[in-house]
Amino acid sequence: MIVVEDLHWADPQVLGYLAAFAVAIANGPGLLVMTSRVDGDPLDAAWRAGCRGTPFATIDLGPLRSDEALNLAGSFIDATERIARACIERAGGNPLFLEQLLHNAKEGSEEAVPATIQSLVLARMDRLTSRDREAFQAAAVIGQRFGLPLLRRLIDAPEYVCHGLVANALVLPEGEDFLFAHALIQESAYSTLLRARRRELHRLAADWFAATDPVLRAQHLDRAEDERAPQAYLDAAIAQRAAYFADAALRFVERGLQIAQTDRDRHALICFRGELQRDLGDIAASIATYRAAVATAPDEASLCQSQLGLAEGLRVSEGLSEALSLLDAAQQVAQRLDQVPELARLHHLRGNILFPLGRIDDCRTEHERGLAYARRIGSPKRRRVRLAALRMRPTRKGACILLSSTLAGALR
């Protein structure tokens, strides 16, 4: 049996994996169990269609019955006590709420029973030490699961331990990390932070992840309302693309575009959206995106990037003449600004366009020029450019030969 909890937080990629997994185990001795909140349940008709007729059942869990609530209360305090009865009545059959209310009562609170989870969390926070209260709020910034090293960094307390939070049943040990007892507790703690403090903590968390996780860095900068967030989303998208998660990369680009404030950030994200659309095989959308980028380029360097991207899309959609015209225009800008990487890409791309047109000598010349520019920057694409140039050189009889002077180096 495989259990996947909190499905309401799953992204489309994870949901697709789960659908494929459900199909794979349909005829075997396996059971896939998933839990989700009723609000935001992602298992809609489209997801079920993706399961291709795999049988499954949905169970809506109702509130605890009175006898079940009494049994639960008995494991905390005397279930016959007035406060226990008040907790059971206030919880309304919600096991999370009841459990937290009973913890509150067990600690000896003489206050009225809180009306909501948020007010309950606030009441329990008031009884924490100042250091534990600070840590509890900072941990909520990290997320449902958090590690002690990052928490210590956020509160600037290298020796801090979570004993007080664990003793109050607010967080639970989870291997080397800790887990909030419930997502609603984490959300309630997060809501108690003043906006300025919340932004400060998210910036610190973003700095922590800067060298290890571009996705989390971008998300924390976003929550911090930091001006670096759009560029961070672009960096995260680039990393996701390198890991072959093009769909996830596209989502990060879209979020970056939603919050981008400058023309430069917006244009860079639009261009990368065009690249991702091409990766995903949507050439028409990629061409439309790059046409918009060409029309809105904030400067010459950005215009050159847009023209190269548009030419790449046109190359695979029979728009070879227009692509060559775009490359001619881009070359003027790239040479004037001495944009060596763009020139390497430009000549390589032009060579790829000339080859299907039968202009073999011109193709070879362009690839050799691209190789020369690639050598100037030590580009990782240098081998690909070099080998392309080697393959394209014809003899007088029409056969292809390799340029032996560079072959050994290229293979290395």
N, C-alpha and C positions, 0 to 999 in steps of 0.2 A: 504494500500500500504506500503510495506517494501522496503526501499532504502538502498543499500549497496554500498558505494563509494570506489574508489581506489582499485578495485579488483586485480590490478597488484601486490599488496603487500600481497595478501592472500597466506597462506601456504596450502599444500595439505589437511590438516585436515579441515580447514575452507571451502575449495572448496567442499569437500565431504558433509559437513553439508548443504551447499547451494543447492547442487544437490538434496539431500534428501528433503529439504524444498520445492524446486520447484515441486517435485513429489507430496508432501503432499497437496499443495494448488491448484493443477491442475484443480480439479473439483469443487472448491469452489469460493467464491467471493473475491479472493485475487489476488494481483499483486506484483510480485517481480521485482524490478528495480535495475540493477547493472551498475555501470560505471567503465570504465577501459581505460587506455591509449591504443592506437593502438599497440605500441611497448610493447611487453610483455603481451599481452592479454592472460590470462590463459584458456579461455573458448574454448578449442580445441575439437577435435572429441571424445577423451576419456571422457571428462567431459560431452559432450552432450549425449554420450551413457549411462552415469550414470543416466541421467534424464529419461531414459526409455520411449522415445516418447513424453515427455511433450512438448507442443507447446510453442515456444518462438520466438521473433523477435529481430534482431540486427539492430540498427540504427547508422550509421556512421555520426557523426556530422561534417559538413563541416565548413569552415571559415565564419566569419560574412560577410554579404553582405554590400555594401557601405552605404545603408540607415540605416542598423542596427548599423554600426560603428559610423555614424553621430549622431544617437540618443543617443548612449552610451557616446560619447564625449560631447554632450550637457549637460549632468548631472554633468560634471566636470568644463568645461570652455566654452567659446564662440566657438562653433563648426566652425565658419567662420574664426577664427584666423589662421594665417599661421602655428603656432606651432601645433595647433590641426590637421590641414591637414597633417602636416609632421608626426605626431604620428600615424594617421590612415594609412598612406602609409607604414610607417615602420612596423607596427604591422602585416600587411598582413592578417588581419581577425582573428588573435589570440586574444580572449577576455582577457586572463590574461595579455599578453604583452601590449595590448592597455590600459587596466585599469592602469597598473603600469606606463606606459609612460605618461598618463594623470595626474596621481598623481604627477609625476615628473614635468610636465609642470605647474600644479596648484601652485606648490611651488615656481614658478618664476625662474626656471633655464633658463639661457640664452645660455647654452651649446648646442652643436649639439645633435640631438636626438640619444640616444644610439642604437647600432646595435643589441644587444642581451640582453636577460634577465640578464645574468651574469654581463655585463657591466652596465646595468641599476641599478642593485642592488649595484654595486660598487659605482656608481655615487651618489646614495641616501645614502649609508653608509658614504660618505665623508661629508655629511651635518649633520650627527648625532653628538651629543656630544660624548666626548671620553668614558664616562661611558655607554651611550646607545650603542655605537659601540661595546664595550667589551661585553655587555650583549647580543646583537644581535648575535654575533659569538658564545658565550657560549651556548645560547639557541639552536643553530643549532646542537650542539654536543648532546644535550638531545634527539632531534628528532622533528617530525612534531608537536607534542603536548608537552608542558612542564609546569611544576609547578613552582610557584614563590619561594618556599622554596629551592628547589634544585638549581635554577638559582642564588639565593643570595649566596648559598654556593660556587658555582663555581667561582663567581667573588668577593667573600669575601666582600659583601656589604649587611649587614643585613637589611638595610632600603630601598633597591632599589625597585622601582615600574616601571611598563612598560609603563607609560604614553607616553613617547617619541616614543616608537616603535608603539604603537597603533595610535598615532596622525599621524604618517607617513604611516599608512595603511600597515605596514610590518607584524604585528601580530594582531590577533583578540581575544577579550575575549571569553572564552568558559567555562562557569560556574566559578569554582575557578581556572581553568587553563587558558592557552593561547594557541593559535593555529596559526601557520604561515599562512599567507594569501594564500599561495600556496606551494606545495612541491618543486617547482622549485626555489622559493625564499629561502627556507631552504637549499636546495642543493647548491645554489650559495653562501650563507653566509658561509656554511661549507667549501667550496673550498677556501675561502680567508684565512683560518687559516694556519699558518706555522705548519709543521709536529710536531715540538717539543711542541708547545702550544696545538695542537690537542691531542697529547698523554697525556699531563699533565691533560687536562680537562676530558678526558675519564677515567683516573685513579681516579680522584676525584669523578666522577659520579659512578664508580664501588664501591668505598668505601661507598658512600651514600646508595647504594642498597644492601650492603653486608648482612644486617640483615633482609631484607624484600623481596628481589626478586633475587634469584640465577640466573635466566635467564638473566635479564638485567645486572647483575654484570658480567656474563661471556661475554656477547656481548660487554660491554664497555672495559673489559680487553683485548678482542680480538682486538678492534679498537686501543687500547693503545699499542698494540704489546708487552704486558706484559707477562713475563714468567709464570705467574700464570694462564694464560688463559686456557690451557688444563685441569688443575685440576678443574678450575671453570666450564668448560663445563661438566666435569664428575659430579660435584655437581648439576648442573642444570638438567642433565639427570636423576640423582637419584630422584630429587624432582618431575620431570615430571612423572617418573614411579610411584612414590607414589600417584600421582593424577590420575593414570590410563591413561596417555597420552603416551603410549609406542612408537607410531610412532614419536612424537615430541622428545622424549628422544633419539631415535635412530639417529635423525638428529643432535642433539647436540653432540652425541658421534662421528659421522662422521666428524663434523667440528673440534672437539678436536683432532682427529687423523690427520687431515690435517695440523695442526699447531704444533703438539707435537714435541719437540726437544729432550727429554730425553727418554731413554729406559723404565724407570719406569713409566712415564706418558703414554707412548704409550701402555705398557702392561696392565696397569689398565683400559684404555679405551677399549682395545681389549676384556678383560675379561667381561666388562660390556656389550659390544656389544653382546657377546655370551649369557648373561642372557636375554637381551631384545629379541633376536631372539627366545629364548626358550619361553618367555612370549607370543610372537606373533604366536607361534605354528610352527615355522620353525625349527624343531629339527635337520634336516640334516645340515642346515646352522650353527646352534649353535655348533654342534659337530665339524664341520670343523673349526670354529673360535677358539674353545678351543684347538683343535689339534695344530693350529698355535701358540696359546699362550704357550702351553707346550714346543713347539720347540724353542721359542724365549724368554723364561723366563729369566730375568736378574739376578735373585738370587734365593736362595732356598725358601724363603717365597713366592715369586711370583709363583714359580713352584708349590708349594702346593695349592695355590689358583686356578691355571689352572687345576690341576688334579681333584680337587673337582668339578669344573664346568663341566669338561668333563665327570666325573662319573655321574653327575646329568643328563646330556643328554643321556648317554648310558643307564641309568636306565629305561628310558621311550621308548627306541628303541631296546629292547631285547638284549642289550649288557651287560648282568649282570656279566658275568665272567670277562670281561675286566674291568668293573667298580669296582669290588671287588679288582682286582689287583692294580688299580690306588689308591684306598683308603688305601691299605696296604703301598704303597710307600709314600703316602701323610702323613700317620700317623707317619712314622719314622721322617720325617722332622718336623711335628707339635710338636711332643713330645720333640725333641731335642731343638727346639726354644721356647718351652713352649707357643705355640699359642693356648690359651684357646678357643677363639671363633671358630677357625677352628676345634679344637677337638670336640667341642659341635656339630658343623654341621656335621663333619665326622661320628661320631657315630650314629647320627640320620639318616643320609643318608644310612649308612650301614644297620641299622635296617630295613629301608624301602625296601632295596634290598633283605634282607634275608627272609622277610615275604612271598613274592610270591614264594620263593624257598621251602617253607614249614618248614623252620628252626625256629619254633616259639620260642623255648627257647633262641636261640641265638639272635633272633630279640628283645626279651624282655631285654636281657642283654645289648645289644647295646643301646637301648633307655634309659635304666637306667643310663648308662655311659654318654650318651649325656646330660641327665638331671643333672647329677652331675656337669659336666663342665658348663652347663648353669647357675646353681645356683652360681657358682663362679663369674660369670660376671654380674649376674642380668639381663640376656638377656630377651628382650620382647618375644622371641620365647619360653621361658621357659615353658609356659603353654601348648603350642602345643606339645613340646617334652614330657612333663610329661603325658599329656592325652594319647599320643600315647603309652607310656610305660604301662599305666594302662589298656588299651584295649587289649593288646597283651598277658597278663599273663593267661595261661590256667590252668584248674584244671586237676586232674587225669582222669576225665571222658571226657575231651576234651572241656568242656565249658569254656567260658571266664569269669573271675571275675575281680572286681576292687580292687585295693589296698586301703582299706579304710583309712589307716593312712595318705595318701596324697590327697585323693579325695577332701575333703573340701577346702584345701588350693588351689588346682588346679582350682576349680570352682570360688574361689574368684579372 
